[in-house]
Amino acid sequence: MTDDPHALTVTDLTIVRPDGGLLMGDVSFGVGPAELVLLVGASGSGKSTLLLLLGGLLDTEPGEWTVSGRLACGGRDIDLSDEPSDVGGVVFQNYALFDDLDARENLRIAMDHAPPGGPGLTEELAAILADIDPRQPVSACSGGQRQRLAIVRTVLANQPVLLFDEPNSGLDIVSSRRLIELIRRLCRIVGKPTLIAVHHFSELLPLADRVLVIDPHARRLIEVPPDAAAVEAGLGAAPPKDDAPIPANDPEHWTHSVDGGTAAPWFARYLAGYFWLLCATPMMILYVAAGACIIGFVTVWFGFNYYSFGGLLRSMLHDETLVGLGAVQSRVAIPLIANLLFVARNCAVIAADVGNRAASSQFQAMANLNIPGRRYVFSAILISMTAGSLLYLVLSLLLGGWAAQETWHVHFPDQYRGLFRVQYFRLVLDSHGWPLPAMGWVVVKTTLSAFLAGGAAILVALGAKPDNLTVSRTVANAIVAGVIVTMIVHAAASVIATR
């Protein structure tokens, strides 16, 4: 196989994990043209890592994986210690299809970027896809259709070696057998070396040319006959001597850890978690605080510089201007802008969080365990949105007023700051420093819009389909929905309050 340009040969391969542990050492193996080889090993033994290495996808930057050895394939001789192999086309376990492209486009983009001389979409490859509409969105394809699309796409990419990562994961015996027959046929058609990493191997053995087992003791590959007993014997080797011993568990430790209690604290747990996520993180505080300060500065700066009362008129109309700026800023501008910032950021967070819970079946699992998951999560989100919006309203008004005062003082450095506070807050606070009734509408529109925006984000997230493209669209749609709700509520409340 060494002299065949269509074969894969790896010699003296050593892979060291980022933590310094040896994954495999001094490994040498080869795969011939049109040969199908199973790579069998326990979970965590390095099967997927080896495939990523052959596909040029393993991160070997300083501080990450360390690799040494040589690889020969396709007329190339590669030193793996300083050059990525990039000889293998990987069919990923989760298929990794492009959600924004339809079925045909997933294949065409691979062909358009493939090295010359590829197989093209032959009749044999087209027959594999016969039940798939070329215009069919990837999201509308079944799991089997996605898998076949991923396989054909990798074949069309025309890499020298075909690599499959756990292709039979989650399949029954009959489906696994059909899949390996398909891969076997493709292997013969394109004449490429084919390496399949598997954990469940019994139904695949009859069609394999050879079997390589990752020896857990020696951390090397050993070749065994394609026989279940031989493979089991290879996998059953003793654990590596240099592994740290596994400490004995103390049953009492687990017993006390999972002692039953009451359900009540769990809602508090969710509420505390979402309040931190949506309201209390340092970046969130800085984000809204910066917005409030900018509004306070801009309103006063432009109010006294670019309105029609310049020069002497600025001093004559000073008091009424300050009253008007204070009312507009405290009752309209700062509440609206702060609320928009708060809602836009949190709608994105809510959409991503709820969408992930829905897509990963967490709500279904909770329901199956008699846990009121939706009530916990949705109530915690809406309470946090409502309470957080009120807290940020107060913070924004304080910081916006401070920024406005300091900006005013730049214009009138000889004036006493107490004059600013008297005029600026004349339509906001009474003589005792308590908010005037008009500020009640500010509280209503702020909290109501945050509550409704949070609900809108939840509904948008629950209506999404679980694929990568929809996730980004869901987050964008949630932001738009939340912002629209916020602007409508603020506009309606402002009109009602002034009637």
C-alpha positions in Angstrom: 0.0 0.0 0.0 2.9 2.3 0.6 3.7 2.7 -3.1 0.1 3.1 -4.2 -0.8 6.8 -4.6 -4.4 6.0 -3.9 -3.7 4.3 -0.5 -3.4 5.9 2.9 -0.4 5.1 5.1 0.2 6.5 8.5 3.5 5.7 10.4 4.7 6.5 13.9 1.7 8.6 14.8 1.5 9.9 18.3 -1.3 12.1 19.6 -1.1 13.9 23.0 -4.2 15.5 24.5 -4.2 19.2 25.5 -3.9 18.2 29.2 -0.7 16.3 28.4 -2.1 12.8 28.5 -1.2 10.3 25.8 -4.1 9.4 23.6 -2.2 7.0 21.3 1.5 6.5 20.6 3.7 5.0 17.8 0.6 4.1 15.7 1.1 2.8 12.2 -1.6 1.6 9.8 -2.6 1.6 6.2 -5.8 1.5 4.2 -5.7 0.4 0.5 -7.7 1.7 -2.5 -11.4 0.7 -2.3 -10.7 -0.9 1.0 -13.2 -0.5 3.9 -11.7 -0.6 7.3 -13.5 -0.4 10.7 -11.9 1.6 13.4 -13.3 0.2 16.7 -12.8 1.6 20.2 -14.5 2.5 23.4 -15.9 5.9 24.0 -13.1 8.4 24.5 -10.5 6.1 23.0 -9.6 8.5 20.2 -11.6 7.3 17.2 -13.2 10.7 16.4 -9.9 12.5 17.2 -8.1 10.3 14.6 -10.7 11.1 12.0 -10.5 14.8 12.7 -6.7 14.6 12.4 -6.9 12.9 9.0 -9.5 15.4 7.9 -7.2 18.3 8.9 -9.7 19.5 11.5 -7.8 18.8 14.7 -6.6 21.9 16.5 -2.8 21.5 16.9 -2.1 25.1 17.9 0.2 25.6 20.9 -1.7 24.5 24.0 -4.0 22.2 22.1 -3.4 18.7 20.6 0.2 17.7 20.0 0.8 15.4 17.0 3.8 13.7 15.5 4.3 11.1 12.7 4.0 10.9 9.0 1.2 10.4 6.5 1.4 9.3 2.8 -1.6 9.7 0.6 -2.5 10.9 -2.9 1.2 11.3 -3.8 1.9 13.5 -0.8 4.2 12.8 2.1 3.1 14.8 5.2 4.9 15.5 8.4 2.0 15.6 10.8 4.0 17.6 13.5 3.9 20.7 11.4 1.4 20.2 8.5 -2.3 19.4 8.6 -3.2 16.2 6.7 -6.4 17.5 5.0 -6.6 14.2 3.0 -9.9 13.0 4.4 -13.5 13.9 3.7 -15.4 13.5 6.9 -19.1 12.4 7.2 -19.9 13.8 10.6 -22.1 12.0 13.1 -24.6 14.8 13.1 -24.3 15.2 9.2 -23.4 18.9 9.4 -25.6 19.8 6.4 -26.0 23.5 5.5 -29.5 24.5 6.7 -29.5 27.6 4.5 -29.1 25.5 1.3 -31.6 23.0 -0.2 -30.6 19.4 -0.9 -29.3 20.1 -4.4 -27.3 23.2 -3.3 -25.7 21.1 -0.5 -24.2 18.9 -3.2 -23.4 21.7 -5.8 -21.4 23.7 -3.3 -19.3 20.7 -2.5 -18.7 20.0 -6.2 -17.9 23.6 -7.0 -15.2 23.7 -4.4 -13.8 20.2 -5.1 -10.4 19.4 -6.6 -10.7 18.6 -10.3 -11.3 15.1 -11.5 -14.0 14.3 -9.1 -16.6 11.5 -9.7 -19.5 13.9 -10.5 -23.0 13.0 -9.8 -23.0 9.5 -11.4 -26.1 7.4 -11.9 -25.0 5.3 -8.8 -24.9 8.4 -6.6 -28.1 9.8 -8.0 -29.9 6.5 -7.3 -28.9 6.9 -3.6 -30.9 10.2 -3.5 -33.8 9.1 -5.6 -36.4 9.7 -2.9 -35.2 13.2 -2.2 -36.5 16.3 -4.0 -33.5 18.3 -5.2 -35.4 21.5 -4.1 -36.2 20.0 -0.7 -35.1 22.0 2.3 -32.7 20.2 4.6 -35.1 20.7 7.5 -37.7 18.7 5.7 -35.5 15.7 5.1 -35.7 12.6 7.3 -32.7 11.4 9.3 -31.9 8.8 6.7 -32.2 11.3 3.8 -29.9 13.7 5.6 -27.4 11.0 6.2 -27.4 10.0 2.5 -27.0 13.6 1.5 -24.1 14.0 3.8 -22.4 10.9 2.4 -22.9 11.9 -1.2 -21.7 15.4 -0.5 -18.5 14.1 1.0 -18.0 11.8 -2.0 -18.5 14.7 -4.4 -15.9 16.8 -2.5 -13.3 14.4 -4.0 -11.0 14.0 -1.0 -8.5 11.1 -1.3 -9.9 9.3 1.8 -13.5 8.8 3.0 -14.0 9.1 6.8 -17.2 8.2 8.7 -17.7 9.1 12.3 -20.2 6.7 14.0 -22.5 6.5 11.0 -24.6 3.8 12.6 -25.2 5.7 15.9 -28.8 5.4 16.8 -29.7 3.0 14.0 -31.3 -0.4 14.4 -29.5 -3.5 13.1 -31.3 -3.6 9.7 -30.7 0.1 9.1 -27.0 -0.3 10.1 -26.6 -3.1 7.6 -28.2 -1.1 4.8 -26.0 1.8 5.6 -22.8 -0.2 5.5 -23.9 -1.8 2.3 -24.3 1.7 0.8 -20.9 2.8 2.1 -19.4 -0.5 0.8 -20.8 0.2 -2.7 -19.6 3.7 -2.7 -16.2 2.6 -1.6 -16.0 0.3 -4.6 -17.4 2.9 -7.0 -15.0 5.7 -6.2 -12.1 3.5 -5.4 -11.0 5.4 -2.3 -9.7 4.2 1.1 -12.5 4.3 3.6 -12.2 4.4 7.4 -15.3 4.0 9.6 -15.1 4.8 13.3 -17.6 2.8 15.2 -18.6 1.9 18.7 -21.3 -0.7 17.9 -19.7 -2.9 15.3 -21.3 -6.3 15.2 -23.7 -5.7 12.3 -20.9 -4.0 10.2 -18.3 -6.8 10.4 -19.5 -8.9 7.5 -18.9 -6.2 5.0 -15.6 -4.9 6.4 -12.3 -5.7 4.7 -10.3 -5.2 7.9 -10.7 -4.2 11.5 -8.5 -1.9 13.6 -9.1 -1.9 17.3 -7.7 0.8 19.6 -5.9 -1.2 22.4 -6.8 0.6 25.6 -3.7 -0.8 27.3 -1.0 -0.1 24.8 -2.8 3.0 23.3 -2.1 1.6 19.8 -4.0 0.2 16.9 -4.1 -3.5 16.6 -5.5 -5.4 13.6 -7.9 -8.2 14.3 -9.9 -10.5 12.0 -13.4 -9.2 11.2 -14.9 -11.4 13.8 -17.0 -10.3 16.8 -15.1 -12.5 19.3 -11.7 -11.2 18.1 -12.9 -7.5 18.3 -14.4 -8.0 21.8 -11.1 -9.6 22.9 -9.2 -6.6 21.6 -11.5 -4.2 23.4 -11.4 -6.1 26.6 -7.7 -5.6 27.3 -6.7 -4.4 30.7 -6.9 -0.7 31.5 -3.6 1.3 31.0 -1.2 0.9 33.9 -0.4 4.6 34.0 -4.1 5.6 34.5 -4.8 7.1 37.9 -6.8 4.7 40.1 -10.4 5.3 40.4 -11.2 6.2 44.0 -13.9 4.2 45.7 -17.2 6.0 46.1 -18.6 6.7 49.5 -22.3 5.6 49.4 -23.1 8.1 52.1 -21.9 10.9 49.9 -24.4 10.1 47.2 -27.2 9.3 49.7 -27.0 12.8 51.2 -26.5 14.5 47.8 -29.8 13.2 46.5 -32.0 13.2 49.6 -35.5 14.2 48.6 -37.0 17.5 49.6 -39.8 19.8 48.5 -40.5 21.2 45.1 -40.8 24.8 46.3 -37.1 25.8 46.3 -36.7 24.8 42.6 -38.8 27.7 41.4 -36.6 30.0 43.5 -33.6 28.4 41.9 -34.9 29.1 38.4 -35.9 32.6 39.4 -32.5 33.4 40.8 -30.8 32.0 37.7 -32.9 34.0 35.2 -32.7 37.2 37.2 -28.9 37.0 37.1 -28.9 36.1 33.4 -31.3 38.8 32.4 -30.7 41.6 34.9 -27.7 41.3 37.1 -24.7 40.5 35.0 -22.0 43.2 35.0 -22.1 43.7 31.3 -25.9 44.2 31.3 -25.5 46.9 34.0 -22.8 48.6 32.0 -24.8 48.4 28.8 -27.9 50.1 30.1 -26.0 52.6 32.3 -24.0 53.7 29.3 -27.2 54.2 27.3 -28.8 56.3 30.0 -25.7 58.5 30.4 -25.5 59.1 26.7 -29.2 60.2 26.5 -28.7 62.5 29.5 -25.7 64.1 27.8 -27.1 64.4 24.3 -30.5 65.8 25.4 -29.0 68.7 27.4 -26.0 69.3 25.1 -28.1 69.7 21.9 -31.0 71.3 23.8 -28.9 74.3 24.8 -26.7 74.5 21.7 -28.9 73.9 18.7 -32.4 74.9 19.6 -33.7 78.3 18.3 -32.8 80.1 21.5 -29.1 80.8 21.2 -27.0 83.7 22.6 -28.9 86.0 25.1 -32.1 84.1 24.7 -30.5 80.9 26.1 -30.2 82.6 29.5 -33.6 84.2 29.3 -35.3 80.9 28.5 -33.0 78.8 30.6 -35.5 77.8 33.3 -38.4 76.7 31.0 -35.9 74.9 28.7 -34.6 73.0 31.6 -38.1 72.1 32.8 -39.0 70.9 29.4 -35.8 68.9 28.9 -36.3 67.3 32.3 -39.8 66.3 31.6 -39.1 64.9 28.1 -35.9 63.1 29.2 -37.4 61.6 32.5 -40.8 60.7 31.2 -40.1 59.7 27.6 -36.6 59.5 26.3 -34.7 57.7 29.1 -37.5 55.2 29.9 -37.9 54.4 26.2 -34.2 54.0 25.3 -33.4 52.1 28.5 -36.4 49.8 28.0 -35.4 49.2 24.4 -31.8 48.3 25.3 -33.1 46.0 28.1 -35.7 44.3 26.0 -33.5 43.9 22.9 -30.7 42.2 24.7 -32.9 40.0 26.8 -35.2 38.9 24.0 -32.1 37.5 22.3 -31.1 35.7 25.5 -34.6 34.3 26.0 -35.0 33.1 22.5 -31.7 31.3 22.6 -32.3 29.7 26.0 -35.9 28.7 25.4 -35.2 27.5 21.9 -32.4 25.3 23.1 -34.6 23.8 25.8 -37.3 23.1 23.3 -34.9 21.7 20.7 -33.1 19.4 23.1 -36.4 18.1 24.5 -35.8 19.4 28.0 -39.4 20.5 28.4 -40.6 17.1 27.4 -38.2 15.4 29.8 -39.4 17.7 32.6 -43.0 16.9 31.8 -42.2 13.2 31.8 -40.7 13.6 35.3 -43.7 15.5 36.6 -41.7 18.7 36.8 -43.6 21.9 35.8 -40.7 23.0 33.6 -42.6 25.5 31.5 -44.1 27.1 34.5 -40.8 27.4 36.2 -38.9 28.8 33.2 -41.6 31.1 31.8 -42.6 32.5 35.2 -39.0 33.1 36.2 -38.4 34.9 32.8 -41.4 37.1 33.1 -40.9 38.0 36.7 -37.3 38.8 36.0 -38.2 40.9 33.0 -40.8 42.9 34.9 -38.7 43.5 38.1 -35.5 44.1 36.2 -37.1 46.7 33.9 -38.3 48.6 37.0 -34.8 48.5 38.6 -33.2 49.6 35.4 -35.7 52.4 35.0 -34.6 53.8 38.4 -30.9 53.3 37.6 -31.3 54.9 34.2 -33.2 57.9 35.5 -30.5 58.5 38.2 -27.6 58.2 35.8 -29.4 60.1 33.0 -30.2 62.9 35.4 -26.6 63.0 36.6 -25.2 63.1 33.1 -27.7 65.9 32.2 -26.7 67.9 35.3 -22.9 67.6 34.5 -23.5 68.5 30.9 -25.6 71.6 32.0 -22.8 72.6 34.4 -20.4 72.7 31.4 -22.7 75.3 29.8 -23.3 77.2 33.1 -20.3 76.7 35.2 -21.1 79.6 37.6 -24.6 78.3 38.4 -25.4 76.3 41.6 -26.2 72.6 40.9 -29.3 73.0 43.1 -30.8 75.3 40.5 -30.6 72.5 37.9 -32.3 70.0 40.2 -35.2 72.4 41.0 -36.0 73.1 37.4 -35.1 69.8 35.8 -37.3 67.8 38.1 -40.2 70.3 38.4 -42.5 68.1 36.4 -41.1 64.8 37.7 -40.9 65.2 41.5 -42.9 67.0 44.1 -41.5 69.4 46.7 -40.8 66.5 49.0 -38.8 64.6 46.4 -41.5 62.0 45.6 -42.5 61.1 42.0 -45.5 63.0 40.6 -48.5 60.9 39.5 -47.4 61.3 35.9 -44.4 59.1 36.7 -46.8 56.3 37.4 -47.4 56.0 33.7 -43.7 55.7 33.2 -43.6 52.7 35.6 -46.7 51.1 33.8 -45.3 51.4 30.3 -41.8 50.2 31.4 -42.9 47.1 33.2 -45.8 46.2 30.9 -43.6 46.4 27.8 -40.9 44.3 29.4 -43.5 41.7 30.4 -45.1 41.5 27.0 -41.7 41.5 25.2 -40.6 38.6 27.3 -43.7 36.7 26.5 -43.3 37.5 22.8 -39.7 36.2 22.9 -40.9 32.9 24.5 -43.6 32.4 21.9 -41.2 33.1 19.0 -38.7 30.6 20.5 -41.3 27.9 21.0 -42.5 28.2 17.4 -39.0 27.7 15.9 -37.7 24.4 14.4 -34.5 23.0 15.8 -31.9 23.6 13.1 -28.9 26.0 13.1 -30.3 28.4 10.6 -33.6 28.8 12.4 -31.8 29.5 15.7 -30.3 32.7 14.3 -33.6 33.7 12.7 -35.4 33.0 15.9 -33.1 35.3 17.9 -33.5 38.0 15.3 -37.3 37.6 15.2 -37.5 37.7 19.0 -35.5 41.0 19.1 -37.8 42.5 16.5 -41.0 41.3 18.2 -39.8 42.6 21.6 -38.8 46.0 20.3 -42.1 46.5 18.4 -44.1 45.6 21.5 -42.0 48.0 23.6 -42.4 50.9 21.2 -46.2 50.3 20.9 -46.7 50.2 24.6 -44.6 53.3 25.2 -46.4 55.3 22.5 -49.8 54.2 23.7 -49.0 55.0 27.4 -47.5 58.4 26.5 -50.6 59.4 24.5 -53.0 58.2 27.3 -51.0 60.0 30.0 -51.1 63.4 28.2 -54.9 63.3 27.4 
